[in-house]
Amino acid sequence: MLRSDAALNDASLLGAAESLDHCLVRGYVHGTNAIVIGEPTEPPVGTRTPHVAVVSLHDFQAIVTAAAHYWEEVQRDTRLNTLNR
């Protein structure tokens, strides 16, 4: 998704990127912020540290919208490739 949206494709963000594979992800709204917590379901030995992100609702909505558009595009491309076989 980051590669497909120039506004999100900022090299300064790459160091903060986290994969949430094998995590239980929960989201909450508190005031004007979205709080997202990812807790490992299969942590390395001795580690169960959750990852927490606090983002303004405005910025969170922009991220969700970009992700949804990316997913819709991928799904459309997948359907077209399946039909053209």
N, CA, C and O atoms as a Maestro MAE file, in Angstrom:
{
 s_m_m2io_version
 :::
 2.0.0
}

f_m_ct {
 s_m_title
 :::
 protein
 m_atom[340] {
  # First column is atom index #
  i_m_mmod_type
  r_m_x_coord
  r_m_y_coord
  r_m_z_coord
  i_m_residue_number
  s_m_chain_name
  s_m_pdb_residue_name
  s_m_pdb_atom_name
  i_m_atomic_number
  :::
  1 25 0.830 -1.181 0.000 1 A "MET " " N  " 7
  2 3 0.000 0.000 0.000 1 A "MET " " CA " 6
  3 2 0.876 1.246 0.000 1 A "MET " " C  " 6
  4 15 0.573 2.211 -0.701 1 A "MET " " O  " 8
  5 25 1.965 1.239 0.782 2 A "LEU " " N  " 7
  6 3 2.792 2.438 0.857 2 A "LEU " " CA " 6
  7 2 3.383 2.796 -0.496 2 A "LEU " " C  " 6
  8 15 3.543 3.977 -0.802 2 A "LEU " " O  " 8
  9 25 3.712 1.800 -1.310 3 A "ARG " " N  " 7
  10 3 4.281 2.080 -2.628 3 A "ARG " " CA " 6
  11 2 3.265 2.691 -3.575 3 A "ARG " " C  " 6
  12 15 3.645 3.408 -4.500 3 A "ARG " " O  " 8
  13 25 1.963 2.421 -3.364 4 A "SER " " N  " 7
  14 3 0.947 2.875 -4.303 4 A "SER " " CA " 6
  15 2 0.429 4.275 -4.001 4 A "SER " " C  " 6
  16 15 -0.275 4.853 -4.830 4 A "SER " " O  " 8
  17 25 0.752 4.830 -2.854 5 A "ASP " " N  " 7
  18 3 0.245 6.140 -2.476 5 A "ASP " " CA " 6
  19 2 1.427 7.038 -2.116 5 A "ASP " " C  " 6
  20 15 2.065 6.842 -1.082 5 A "ASP " " O  " 8
  21 25 1.717 8.018 -2.965 6 A "ALA " " N  " 7
  22 3 2.896 8.870 -2.789 6 A "ALA " " CA " 6
  23 2 2.898 9.570 -1.429 6 A "ALA " " C  " 6
  24 15 3.960 9.760 -0.836 6 A "ALA " " O  " 8
  25 25 1.733 9.951 -0.936 7 A "ALA " " N  " 7
  26 3 1.672 10.648 0.351 7 A "ALA " " CA " 6
  27 2 2.098 9.740 1.501 7 A "ALA " " C  " 6
  28 15 2.624 10.212 2.509 7 A "ALA " " O  " 8
  29 25 1.871 8.441 1.346 8 A "LEU " " N  " 7
  30 3 2.243 7.491 2.397 8 A "LEU " " CA " 6
  31 2 3.632 6.905 2.163 8 A "LEU " " C  " 6
  32 15 4.214 6.326 3.080 8 A "LEU " " O  " 8
  33 25 4.170 7.044 0.960 9 A "ASN " " N  " 7
  34 3 5.459 6.465 0.611 9 A "ASN " " CA " 6
  35 2 6.573 7.439 0.985 9 A "ASN " " C  " 6
  36 15 7.191 8.061 0.121 9 A "ASN " " O  " 8
  37 25 6.810 7.554 2.263 10 A "ASP " " N  " 7
  38 3 7.808 8.481 2.788 10 A "ASP " " CA " 6
  39 2 8.893 7.649 3.461 10 A "ASP " " C  " 6
  40 15 8.613 6.915 4.408 10 A "ASP " " O  " 8
  41 25 10.129 7.758 2.980 11 A "ALA " " N  " 7
  42 3 11.225 6.929 3.500 11 A "ALA " " CA " 6
  43 2 11.410 7.104 5.004 11 A "ALA " " C  " 6
  44 15 11.891 6.189 5.672 11 A "ALA " " O  " 8
  45 25 11.040 8.256 5.546 12 A "SER " " N  " 7
  46 3 11.215 8.473 6.982 12 A "SER " " CA " 6
  47 2 10.283 7.584 7.804 12 A "SER " " C  " 6
  48 15 10.517 7.384 8.996 12 A "SER " " O  " 8
  49 25 9.234 7.049 7.185 13 A "LEU " " N  " 7
  50 3 8.299 6.173 7.900 13 A "LEU " " CA " 6
  51 2 8.775 4.726 7.962 13 A "LEU " " C  " 6
  52 15 8.292 3.954 8.790 13 A "LEU " " O  " 8
  53 25 9.710 4.349 7.100 14 A "LEU " " N  " 7
  54 3 10.089 2.937 7.006 14 A "LEU " " CA " 6
  55 2 10.682 2.392 8.292 14 A "LEU " " C  " 6
  56 15 10.458 1.226 8.617 14 A "LEU " " O  " 8
  57 25 11.424 3.187 9.028 15 A "GLY " " N  " 7
  58 3 12.002 2.713 10.278 15 A "GLY " " CA " 6
  59 2 10.967 2.410 11.340 15 A "GLY " " C  " 6
  60 15 11.242 1.660 12.276 15 A "GLY " " O  " 8
  61 25 9.785 2.978 11.211 16 A "ALA " " N  " 7
  62 3 8.719 2.772 12.187 16 A "ALA " " CA " 6
  63 2 7.759 1.662 11.776 16 A "ALA " " C  " 6
  64 15 6.834 1.335 12.520 16 A "ALA " " O  " 8
  65 25 7.971 1.087 10.608 17 A "ALA " " N  " 7
  66 3 7.042 0.061 10.110 17 A "ALA " " CA " 6
  67 2 7.116 -1.194 10.959 17 A "ALA " " C  " 6
  68 15 8.199 -1.628 11.352 17 A "ALA " " O  " 8
  69 25 5.969 -1.767 11.236 18 A "GLU " " N  " 7
  70 3 5.871 -3.016 11.981 18 A "GLU " " CA " 6
  71 2 4.922 -3.946 11.260 18 A "GLU " " C  " 6
  72 15 3.884 -3.522 10.752 18 A "GLU " " O  " 8
  73 25 5.278 -5.202 11.218 19 A "SER " " N  " 7
  74 3 4.369 -6.207 10.691 19 A "SER " " CA " 6
  75 2 3.484 -6.674 11.836 19 A "SER " " C  " 6
  76 15 3.968 -6.881 12.949 19 A "SER " " O  " 8
  77 25 2.214 -6.838 11.577 20 A "LEU " " N  " 7
  78 3 1.302 -7.331 12.605 20 A "LEU " " CA " 6
  79 2 0.832 -8.754 12.295 20 A "LEU " " C  " 6
  80 15 -0.237 -9.174 12.739 20 A "LEU " " O  " 8
  81 25 1.649 -9.495 11.522 21 A "ASP " " N  " 7
  82 3 1.358 -10.907 11.295 21 A "ASP " " CA " 6
  83 2 1.393 -11.618 12.637 21 A "ASP " " C  " 6
  84 15 2.220 -11.306 13.494 21 A "ASP " " O  " 8
  85 25 0.509 -12.556 12.812 22 A "HIS " " N  " 7
  86 3 0.433 -13.348 14.045 22 A "HIS " " CA " 6
  87 2 0.166 -12.488 15.274 22 A "HIS " " C  " 6
  88 15 0.647 -12.784 16.368 22 A "HIS " " O  " 8
  89 25 -0.603 -11.421 15.084 23 A "CYS " " N  " 7
  90 3 -0.978 -10.549 16.200 23 A "CYS " " CA " 6
  91 2 -2.496 -10.437 16.273 23 A "CYS " " C  " 6
  92 15 -3.193 -10.486 15.259 23 A "CYS " " O  " 8
  93 25 -2.979 -10.288 17.479 24 A "LEU " " N  " 7
  94 3 -4.373 -9.931 17.702 24 A "LEU " " CA " 6
  95 2 -4.404 -8.410 17.690 24 A "LEU " " C  " 6
  96 15 -3.751 -7.770 18.515 24 A "LEU " " O  " 8
  97 25 -5.158 -7.822 16.762 25 A "VAL " " N  " 7
  98 3 -5.178 -6.368 16.602 25 A "VAL " " CA " 6
  99 2 -6.532 -5.840 17.057 25 A "VAL " " C  " 6
  100 15 -7.584 -6.315 16.631 25 A "VAL " " O  " 8
  101 25 -6.474 -4.841 17.937 26 A "ARG " " N  " 7
  102 3 -7.696 -4.208 18.438 26 A "ARG " " CA " 6
  103 2 -7.586 -2.709 18.222 26 A "ARG " " C  " 6
  104 15 -6.500 -2.137 18.317 26 A "ARG " " O  " 8
  105 25 -8.715 -2.076 17.931 27 A "GLY " " N  " 7
  106 3 -8.717 -0.631 17.740 27 A "GLY " " CA " 6
  107 2 -9.757 0.024 18.634 27 A "GLY " " C  " 6
  108 15 -10.834 -0.523 18.872 27 A "GLY " " O  " 8
  109 25 -9.414 1.191 19.115 28 A "TYR " " N  " 7
  110 3 -10.294 1.949 20.002 28 A "TYR " " CA " 6
  111 2 -10.297 3.406 19.561 28 A "TYR " " C  " 6
  112 15 -9.340 3.890 18.957 28 A "TYR " " O  " 8
  113 25 -11.384 4.093 19.872 29 A "VAL " " N  " 7
  114 3 -11.454 5.538 19.648 29 A "VAL " " CA " 6
  115 2 -11.509 6.196 21.019 29 A "VAL " " C  " 6
  116 15 -12.330 5.837 21.863 29 A "VAL " " O  " 8
  117 25 -10.628 7.161 21.226 30 A "HIS " " N  " 7
  118 3 -10.607 7.924 22.472 30 A "HIS " " CA " 6
  119 2 -10.499 9.399 22.100 30 A "HIS " " C  " 6
  120 15 -9.453 9.866 21.651 30 A "HIS " " O  " 8
  121 25 -11.583 10.112 22.292 31 A "GLY " " N  " 7
  122 3 -11.595 11.536 21.922 31 A "GLY " " CA " 6
  123 2 -11.390 11.695 20.426 31 A "GLY " " C  " 6
  124 15 -12.189 11.201 19.631 31 A "GLY " " O  " 8
  125 25 -10.332 12.377 20.044 32 A "THR " " N  " 7
  126 3 -10.057 12.609 18.620 32 A "THR " " CA " 6
  127 2 -8.946 11.699 18.103 32 A "THR " " C  " 6
  128 15 -8.382 11.950 17.038 32 A "THR " " O  " 8
  129 25 -8.629 10.637 18.858 33 A "ASN " " N  " 7
  130 3 -7.565 9.715 18.463 33 A "ASN " " CA " 6
  131 2 -8.073 8.301 18.235 33 A "ASN " " C  " 6
  132 15 -9.034 7.856 18.862 33 A "ASN " " O  " 8
  133 25 -7.409 7.611 17.328 34 A "ALA " " N  " 7
  134 3 -7.604 6.175 17.146 34 A "ALA " " CA " 6
  135 2 -6.405 5.504 17.811 34 A "ALA " " C  " 6
  136 15 -5.261 5.900 17.590 34 A "ALA " " O  " 8
  137 25 -6.672 4.496 18.619 35 A "ILE " " N  " 7
  138 3 -5.611 3.760 19.305 35 A "ILE " " CA " 6
  139 2 -5.679 2.323 18.801 35 A "ILE " " C  " 6
  140 15 -6.712 1.664 18.915 35 A "ILE " " O  " 8
  141 25 -4.572 1.845 18.246 36 A "VAL " " N  " 7
  142 3 -4.508 0.494 17.697 36 A "VAL " " CA " 6
  143 2 -3.461 -0.279 18.494 36 A "VAL " " C  " 6
  144 15 -2.334 0.181 18.677 36 A "VAL " " O  " 8
  145 25 -3.856 -1.465 18.965 37 A "ILE " " N  " 7
  146 3 -2.963 -2.304 19.760 37 A "ILE " " CA " 6
  147 2 -2.845 -3.655 19.073 37 A "ILE " " C  " 6
  148 15 -3.848 -4.311 18.794 37 A "ILE " " O  " 8
  149 25 -1.615 -4.063 18.804 38 A "GLY " " N  " 7
  150 3 -1.342 -5.379 18.234 38 A "GLY " " CA " 6
  151 2 -0.562 -6.196 19.245 38 A "GLY " " C  " 6
  152 15 0.552 -5.828 19.618 38 A "GLY " " O  " 8
  153 25 -1.146 -7.317 19.696 39 A "GLU " " N  " 7
  154 3 -0.484 -8.168 20.687 39 A "GLU " " CA " 6
  155 2 -0.107 -9.487 20.033 39 A "GLU " " C  " 6
  156 15 -0.965 -10.158 19.460 39 A "GLU " " O  " 8
  157 25 1.160 -9.870 20.108 40 A "PRO " " N  " 7
  158 3 1.596 -11.126 19.475 40 A "PRO " " CA " 6
  159 2 0.816 -12.327 20.000 40 A "PRO " " C  " 6
  160 15 0.648 -12.486 21.209 40 A "PRO " " O  " 8
  161 25 0.339 -13.172 19.083 41 A "THR " " N  " 7
  162 3 -0.320 -14.413 19.482 41 A "THR " " CA " 6
  163 2 0.670 -15.562 19.484 41 A "THR " " C  " 6
  164 15 0.431 -16.584 20.127 41 A "THR " " O  " 8
  165 25 1.776 -15.408 18.773 42 A "GLU " " N  " 7
  166 3 2.842 -16.410 18.734 42 A "GLU " " CA " 6
  167 2 4.168 -15.692 18.949 42 A "GLU " " C  " 6
  168 15 4.992 -15.606 18.038 42 A "GLU " " O  " 8
  169 25 4.370 -15.175 20.168 43 A "PRO " " N  " 7
  170 3 5.578 -14.379 20.395 43 A "PRO " " CA " 6
  171 2 6.839 -15.234 20.463 43 A "PRO " " C  " 6
  172 15 6.783 -16.431 20.744 43 A "PRO " " O  " 8
  173 25 7.975 -14.593 20.201 44 A "PRO " " N  " 7
  174 3 9.237 -15.287 20.473 44 A "PRO " " CA " 6
  175 2 9.304 -15.621 21.958 44 A "PRO " " C  " 6
  176 15 8.582 -15.029 22.760 44 A "PRO " " O  " 8
  177 25 10.143 -16.541 22.321 45 A "VAL " " N  " 7
  178 3 10.253 -16.984 23.709 45 A "VAL " " CA " 6
  179 2 10.470 -15.783 24.633 45 A "VAL " " C  " 6
  180 15 11.378 -14.978 24.424 45 A "VAL " " O  " 8
  181 25 9.617 -15.680 25.662 46 A "GLY " " N  " 7
  182 3 9.766 -14.631 26.662 46 A "GLY " " CA " 6
  183 2 9.250 -13.259 26.261 46 A "GLY " " C  " 6
  184 15 9.419 -12.305 27.021 46 A "GLY " " O  " 8
  185 25 8.636 -13.126 25.110 47 A "THR " " N  " 7
  186 3 8.183 -11.807 24.657 47 A "THR " " CA " 6
  187 2 6.683 -11.809 24.407 47 A "THR " " C  " 6
  188 15 6.180 -12.648 23.659 47 A "THR " " O  " 8
  189 25 5.974 -10.893 25.018 48 A "ARG " " N  " 7
  190 3 4.559 -10.684 24.725 48 A "ARG " " CA " 6
  191 2 4.265 -9.193 24.710 48 A "ARG " " C  " 6
  192 15 3.165 -8.779 25.075 48 A "ARG " " O  " 8
  193 25 5.221 -8.389 24.299 49 A "THR " " N  " 7
  194 3 5.076 -6.936 24.313 49 A "THR " " CA " 6
  195 2 4.107 -6.493 23.222 49 A "THR " " C  " 6
  196 15 4.327 -6.794 22.049 49 A "THR " " O  " 8
  197 25 3.040 -5.784 23.584 50 A "PRO " " N  " 7
  198 3 2.125 -5.267 22.557 50 A "PRO " " CA " 6
  199 2 2.736 -4.080 21.823 50 A "PRO " " C  " 6
  200 15 3.572 -3.360 22.368 50 A "PRO " " O  " 8
  201 25 2.308 -3.887 20.586 51 A "HIS " " N  " 7
  202 3 2.670 -2.713 19.797 51 A "HIS " " CA " 6
  203 2 1.469 -1.767 19.865 51 A "HIS " " C  " 6
  204 15 0.331 -2.190 19.662 51 A "HIS " " O  " 8
  205 25 1.719 -0.505 20.146 52 A "VAL " " N  " 7
  206 3 0.642 0.466 20.309 52 A "VAL " " CA " 6
  207 2 0.891 1.654 19.386 52 A "VAL " " C  " 6
  208 15 2.008 2.163 19.293 52 A "VAL " " O  " 8
  209 25 -0.168 2.086 18.707 53 A "ALA " " N  " 7
  210 3 -0.095 3.285 17.874 53 A "ALA " " CA " 6
  211 2 -1.253 4.206 18.241 53 A "ALA " " C  " 6
  212 15 -2.393 3.760 18.377 53 A "ALA " " O  " 8
  213 25 -0.958 5.470 18.397 54 A "VAL " " N  " 7
  214 3 -1.987 6.488 18.641 54 A "VAL " " CA " 6
  215 2 -1.923 7.454 17.464 54 A "VAL " " C  " 6
  216 15 -0.891 8.074 17.207 54 A "VAL " " O  " 8
  217 25 -3.041 7.571 16.757 55 A "VAL " " N  " 7
  218 3 -3.106 8.382 15.544 55 A "VAL " " CA " 6
  219 2 -4.377 9.225 15.604 55 A "VAL " " C  " 6
  220 15 -5.408 8.766 16.097 55 A "VAL " " O  " 8
  221 25 -4.304 10.445 15.108 56 A "SER " " N  " 7
  222 3 -5.519 11.267 15.071 56 A "SER " " CA " 6
  223 2 -6.550 10.567 14.185 56 A "SER " " C  " 6
  224 15 -6.193 9.899 13.215 56 A "SER " " O  " 8
  225 25 -7.819 10.726 14.524 57 A "LEU " " N  " 7
  226 3 -8.877 10.092 13.720 57 A "LEU " " CA " 6
  227 2 -8.809 10.542 12.267 57 A "LEU " " C  " 6
  228 15 -9.060 9.747 11.361 57 A "LEU " " O  " 8
  229 25 -8.474 11.806 12.036 58 A "HIS " " N  " 7
  230 3 -8.363 12.317 10.670 58 A "HIS " " CA " 6
  231 2 -7.303 11.548 9.889 58 A "HIS " " C  " 6
  232 15 -7.557 11.098 8.772 58 A "HIS " " O  " 8
  233 25 -6.114 11.396 10.475 59 A "ASP " " N  " 7
  234 3 -5.037 10.660 9.811 59 A "ASP " " CA " 6
  235 2 -5.372 9.174 9.690 59 A "ASP " " C  " 6
  236 15 -5.075 8.550 8.672 59 A "ASP " " O  " 8
  237 25 -5.984 8.614 10.718 60 A "PHE " " N  " 7
  238 3 -6.362 7.200 10.689 60 A "PHE " " CA " 6
  239 2 -7.345 6.940 9.551 60 A "PHE " " C  " 6
  240 15 -7.215 5.951 8.830 60 A "PHE " " O  " 8
  241 25 -8.324 7.820 9.391 61 A "GLN " " N  " 7
  242 3 -9.296 7.655 8.306 61 A "GLN " " CA " 6
  243 2 -8.621 7.715 6.949 61 A "GLN " " C  " 6
  244 15 -8.995 6.970 6.043 61 A "GLN " " O  " 8
  245 25 -7.629 8.590 6.789 62 A "ALA " " N  " 7
  246 3 -6.890 8.664 5.521 62 A "ALA " " CA " 6
  247 2 -6.150 7.358 5.255 62 A "ALA " " C  " 6
  248 15 -6.115 6.892 4.116 62 A "ALA " " O  " 8
  249 25 -5.556 6.759 6.293 63 A "ILE " " N  " 7
  250 3 -4.846 5.487 6.139 63 A "ILE " " CA " 6
  251 2 -5.822 4.375 5.775 63 A "ILE " " C  " 6
  252 15 -5.550 3.583 4.874 63 A "ILE " " O  " 8
  253 25 -6.949 4.311 6.465 64 A "VAL " " N  " 7
  254 3 -7.957 3.272 6.190 64 A "VAL " " CA " 6
  255 2 -8.500 3.421 4.776 64 A "VAL " " C  " 6
  256 15 -8.680 2.425 4.075 64 A "VAL " " O  " 8
  257 25 -8.760 4.640 4.354 65 A "THR " " N  " 7
  258 3 -9.269 4.884 2.999 65 A "THR " " CA " 6
  259 2 -8.247 4.445 1.951 65 A "THR " " C  " 6
  260 15 -8.606 3.795 0.969 65 A "THR " " O  " 8
  261 25 -6.968 4.798 2.156 66 A "ALA " " N  " 7
  262 3 -5.921 4.386 1.214 66 A "ALA " " CA " 6
  263 2 -5.796 2.861 1.166 66 A "ALA " " C  " 6
  264 15 -5.644 2.284 0.089 66 A "ALA " " O  " 8
  265 25 -5.859 2.214 2.321 67 A "ALA " " N  " 7
  266 3 -5.763 0.754 2.366 67 A "ALA " " CA " 6
  267 2 -6.955 0.106 1.669 67 A "ALA " " C  " 6
  268 15 -6.788 -0.877 0.946 67 A "ALA " " O  " 8
  269 25 -8.144 0.640 1.878 68 A "ALA " " N  " 7
  270 3 -9.342 0.098 1.235 68 A "ALA " " CA " 6
  271 2 -9.270 0.245 -0.281 68 A "ALA " " C  " 6
  272 15 -9.625 -0.682 -1.008 68 A "ALA " " O  " 8
  273 25 -8.820 1.386 -0.760 69 A "HIS " " N  " 7
  274 3 -8.685 1.596 -2.209 69 A "HIS " " CA " 6
  275 2 -7.648 0.637 -2.798 69 A "HIS " " C  " 6
  276 15 -7.859 0.067 -3.869 69 A "HIS " " O  " 8
  277 25 -6.522 0.463 -2.087 70 A "TYR " " N  " 7
  278 3 -5.498 -0.476 -2.540 70 A "TYR " " CA " 6
  279 2 -6.075 -1.886 -2.612 70 A "TYR " " C  " 6
  280 15 -5.884 -2.582 -3.609 70 A "TYR " " O  " 8
  281 25 -6.779 -2.312 -1.564 71 A "TRP " " N  " 7
  282 3 -7.352 -3.661 -1.524 71 A "TRP " " CA " 6
  283 2 -8.366 -3.854 -2.652 71 A "TRP " " C  " 6
  284 15 -8.378 -4.899 -3.302 71 A "TRP " " O  " 8
  285 25 -9.206 -2.864 -2.886 72 A "GLU " " N  " 7
  286 3 -10.186 -2.952 -3.976 72 A "GLU " " CA " 6
  287 2 -9.474 -3.110 -5.320 72 A "GLU " " C  " 6
  288 15 -9.908 -3.897 -6.162 72 A "GLU " " O  " 8
  289 25 -8.397 -2.375 -5.522 73 A "GLU " " N  " 7
  290 3 -7.631 -2.452 -6.774 73 A "GLU " " CA " 6
  291 2 -7.007 -3.839 -6.940 73 A "GLU " " C  " 6
  292 15 -7.063 -4.418 -8.025 73 A "GLU " " O  " 8
  293 25 -6.418 -4.368 -5.878 74 A "VAL " " N  " 7
  294 3 -5.820 -5.701 -5.924 74 A "VAL " " CA " 6
  295 2 -6.879 -6.753 -6.238 74 A "VAL " " C  " 6
  296 15 -6.650 -7.648 -7.052 74 A "VAL " " O  " 8
  297 25 -8.032 -6.643 -5.595 75 A "GLN " " N  " 7
  298 3 -9.102 -7.611 -5.829 75 A "GLN " " CA " 6
  299 2 -9.610 -7.532 -7.267 75 A "GLN " " C  " 6
  300 15 -9.874 -8.558 -7.894 75 A "GLN " " O  " 8
  301 25 -9.748 -6.308 -7.786 76 A "ARG " " N  " 7
  302 3 -10.204 -6.140 -9.170 76 A "ARG " " CA " 6
  303 2 -9.187 -6.745 -10.131 76 A "ARG " " C  " 6
  304 15 -9.568 -7.442 -11.072 76 A "ARG " " O  " 8
  305 25 -7.892 -6.488 -9.906 77 A "ASP " " N  " 7
  306 3 -6.845 -7.055 -10.756 77 A "ASP " " CA " 6
  307 2 -6.841 -8.575 -10.685 77 A "ASP " " C  " 6
  308 15 -6.652 -9.244 -11.702 77 A "ASP " " O  " 8
  309 25 -7.047 -9.127 -9.492 78 A "THR " " N  " 7
  310 3 -7.088 -10.580 -9.317 78 A "THR " " CA " 6
  311 2 -8.253 -11.177 -10.081 78 A "THR " " C  " 6
  312 15 -8.105 -12.205 -10.742 78 A "THR " " O  " 8
  313 25 -9.413 -10.539 -9.995 79 A "ARG " " N  " 7
  314 3 -10.607 -11.038 -10.721 79 A "ARG " " CA " 6
  315 2 -10.374 -10.977 -12.219 79 A "ARG " " C  " 6
  316 15 -10.723 -11.913 -12.937 79 A "ARG " " O  " 8
  317 25 -9.776 -9.866 -12.711 80 A "LEU " " N  " 7
  318 3 -9.521 -9.741 -14.146 80 A "LEU " " CA " 6
  319 2 -8.525 -10.802 -14.628 80 A "LEU " " C  " 6
  320 15 -8.710 -11.386 -15.696 80 A "LEU " " O  " 8
  321 25 -7.482 -11.049 -13.852 81 A "ASN " " N  " 7
  322 3 -6.501 -12.069 -14.212 81 A "ASN " " CA " 6
  323 2 -7.128 -13.453 -14.232 81 A "ASN " " C  " 6
  324 15 -6.781 -14.276 -15.079 81 A "ASN " " O  " 8
  325 25 -8.043 -13.719 -13.316 82 A "THR " " N  " 7
  326 3 -8.724 -15.025 -13.270 82 A "THR " " CA " 6
  327 2 -9.630 -15.188 -14.482 82 A "THR " " C  " 6
  328 15 -9.696 -16.275 -15.057 82 A "THR " " O  " 8
  329 25 -10.331 -14.126 -14.882 83 A "LEU " " N  " 7
  330 3 -11.244 -14.196 -16.021 83 A "LEU " " CA " 6
  331 2 -10.487 -14.325 -17.348 83 A "LEU " " C  " 6
  332 15 -10.998 -14.923 -18.295 83 A "LEU " " O  " 8
  333 25 -9.298 -13.779 -17.420 84 A "ASN " " N  " 7
  334 3 -8.527 -13.797 -18.676 84 A "ASN " " CA " 6
  335 2 -7.722 -15.085 -18.890 84 A "ASN " " C  " 6
  336 15 -7.003 -15.202 -19.883 84 A "ASN " " O  " 8
  337 25 -7.832 -16.025 -17.995 85 A "ARG " " N  " 7
  338 3 -7.089 -17.292 -18.157 85 A "ARG " " CA " 6
  339 2 -7.775 -18.214 -19.095 85 A "ARG " " C  " 6
  340 15 -7.288 -19.318 -19.343 85 A "ARG " " O  " 8
  :::
 }
 m_bond[339] {
  # First column is bond index #
  i_m_from
  i_m_to
  i_m_order
  :::
  1 1 2 1
  2 2 3 1
  3 3 4 2
  4 3 5 1
  5 5 6 1
  6 6 7 1
  7 7 8 2
  8 7 9 1
  9 9 10 1
  10 10 11 1
  11 11 12 2
  12 11 13 1
  13 13 14 1
  14 14 15 1
  15 15 16 2
  16 15 17 1
  17 17 18 1
  18 18 19 1
  19 19 20 2
  20 19 21 1
  21 21 22 1
  22 22 23 1
  23 23 24 2
  24 23 25 1
  25 25 26 1
  26 26 27 1
  27 27 28 2
  28 27 29 1
  29 29 30 1
  30 30 31 1
  31 31 32 2
  32 31 33 1
  33 33 34 1
  34 34 35 1
  35 35 36 2
  36 35 37 1
  37 37 38 1
  38 38 39 1
  39 39 40 2
  40 39 41 1
  41 41 42 1
  42 42 43 1
  43 43 44 2
  44 43 45 1
  45 45 46 1
  46 46 47 1
  47 47 48 2
  48 47 49 1
  49 49 50 1
  50 50 51 1
  51 51 52 2
  52 51 53 1
  53 53 54 1
  54 54 55 1
  55 55 56 2
  56 55 57 1
  57 57 58 1
  58 58 59 1
  59 59 60 2
  60 59 61 1
  61 61 62 1
  62 62 63 1
  63 63 64 2
  64 63 65 1
  65 65 66 1
  66 66 67 1
  67 67 68 2
  68 67 69 1
  69 69 70 1
  70 70 71 1
  71 71 72 2
  72 71 73 1
  73 73 74 1
  74 74 75 1
  75 75 76 2
  76 75 77 1
  77 77 78 1
  78 78 79 1
  79 79 80 2
  80 79 81 1
  81 81 82 1
  82 82 83 1
  83 83 84 2
  84 83 85 1
  85 85 86 1
  86 86 87 1
  87 87 88 2
  88 87 89 1
  89 89 90 1
  90 90 91 1
  91 91 92 2
  92 91 93 1
  93 93 94 1
  94 94 95 1
  95 95 96 2
  96 95 97 1
  97 97 98 1
  98 98 99 1
  99 99 100 2
  100 99 101 1
  101 101 102 1
  102 102 103 1
  103 103 104 2
  104 103 105 1
  105 105 106 1
  106 106 107 1
  107 107 108 2
  108 107 109 1
  109 109 110 1
  110 110 111 1
  111 111 112 2
  112 111 113 1
  113 113 114 1
  114 114 115 1
  115 115 116 2
  116 115 117 1
  117 117 118 1
  118 118 119 1
  119 119 120 2
  120 119 121 1
  121 121 122 1
  122 122 123 1
  123 123 124 2
  124 123 125 1
  125 125 126 1
  126 126 127 1
  127 127 128 2
  128 127 129 1
  129 129 130 1
  130 130 131 1
  131 131 132 2
  132 131 133 1
  133 133 134 1
  134 134 135 1
  135 135 136 2
  136 135 137 1
  137 137 138 1
  138 138 139 1
  139 139 140 2
  140 139 141 1
  141 141 142 1
  142 142 143 1
  143 143 144 2
  144 143 145 1
  145 145 146 1
  146 146 147 1
  147 147 148 2
  148 147 149 1
  149 149 150 1
  150 150 151 1
  151 151 152 2
  152 151 153 1
  153 153 154 1
  154 154 155 1
  155 155 156 2
  156 155 157 1
  157 157 158 1
  158 158 159 1
  159 159 160 2
  160 159 161 1
  161 161 162 1
  162 162 163 1
  163 163 164 2
  164 163 165 1
  165 165 166 1
  166 166 167 1
  167 167 168 2
  168 167 169 1
  169 169 170 1
  170 170 171 1
  171 171 172 2
  172 171 173 1
  173 173 174 1
  174 174 175 1
  175 175 176 2
  176 175 177 1
  177 177 178 1
  178 178 179 1
  179 179 180 2
  180 179 181 1
  181 181 182 1
  182 182 183 1
  183 183 184 2
  184 183 185 1
  185 185 186 1
  186 186 187 1
  187 187 188 2
  188 187 189 1
  189 189 190 1
  190 190 191 1
  191 191 192 2
  192 191 193 1
  193 193 194 1
  194 194 195 1
  195 195 196 2
  196 195 197 1
  197 197 198 1
  198 198 199 1
  199 199 200 2
  200 199 201 1
  201 201 202 1
  202 202 203 1
  203 203 204 2
  204 203 205 1
  205 205 206 1
  206 206 207 1
  207 207 208 2
  208 207 209 1
  209 209 210 1
  210 210 211 1
  211 211 212 2
  212 211 213 1
  213 213 214 1
  214 214 215 1
  215 215 216 2
  216 215 217 1
  217 217 218 1
  218 218 219 1
  219 219 220 2
  220 219 221 1
  221 221 222 1
  222 222 223 1
  223 223 224 2
  224 223 225 1
  225 225 226 1
  226 226 227 1
  227 227 228 2
  228 227 229 1
  229 229 230 1
  230 230 231 1
  231 231 232 2
  232 231 233 1
  233 233 234 1
  234 234 235 1
  235 235 236 2
  236 235 237 1
  237 237 238 1
  238 238 239 1
  239 239 240 2
  240 239 241 1
  241 241 242 1
  242 242 243 1
  243 243 244 2
  244 243 245 1
  245 245 246 1
  246 246 247 1
  247 247 248 2
  248 247 249 1
  249 249 250 1
  250 250 251 1
  251 251 252 2
  252 251 253 1
  253 253 254 1
  254 254 255 1
  255 255 256 2
  256 255 257 1
  257 257 258 1
  258 258 259 1
  259 259 260 2
  260 259 261 1
  261 261 262 1
  262 262 263 1
  263 263 264 2
  264 263 265 1
  265 265 266 1
  266 266 267 1
  267 267 268 2
  268 267 269 1
  269 269 270 1
  270 270 271 1
  271 271 272 2
  272 271 273 1
  273 273 274 1
  274 274 275 1
  275 275 276 2
  276 275 277 1
  277 277 278 1
  278 278 279 1
  279 279 280 2
  280 279 281 1
  281 281 282 1
  282 282 283 1
  283 283 284 2
  284 283 285 1
  285 285 286 1
  286 286 287 1
  287 287 288 2
  288 287 289 1
  289 289 290 1
  290 290 291 1
  291 291 292 2
  292 291 293 1
  293 293 294 1
  294 294 295 1
  295 295 296 2
  296 295 297 1
  297 297 298 1
  298 298 299 1
  299 299 300 2
  300 299 301 1
  301 301 302 1
  302 302 303 1
  303 303 304 2
  304 303 305 1
  305 305 306 1
  306 306 307 1
  307 307 308 2
  308 307 309 1
  309 309 310 1
  310 310 311 1
  311 311 312 2
  312 311 313 1
  313 313 314 1
  314 314 315 1
  315 315 316 2
  316 315 317 1
  317 317 318 1
  318 318 319 1
  319 319 320 2
  320 319 321 1
  321 321 322 1
  322 322 323 1
  323 323 324 2
  324 323 325 1
  325 325 326 1
  326 326 327 1
  327 327 328 2
  328 327 329 1
  329 329 330 1
  330 330 331 1
  331 331 332 2
  332 331 333 1
  333 333 334 1
  334 334 335 1
  335 335 336 2
  336 335 337 1
  337 337 338 1
  338 338 339 1
  339 339 340 2
  :::
 }
}
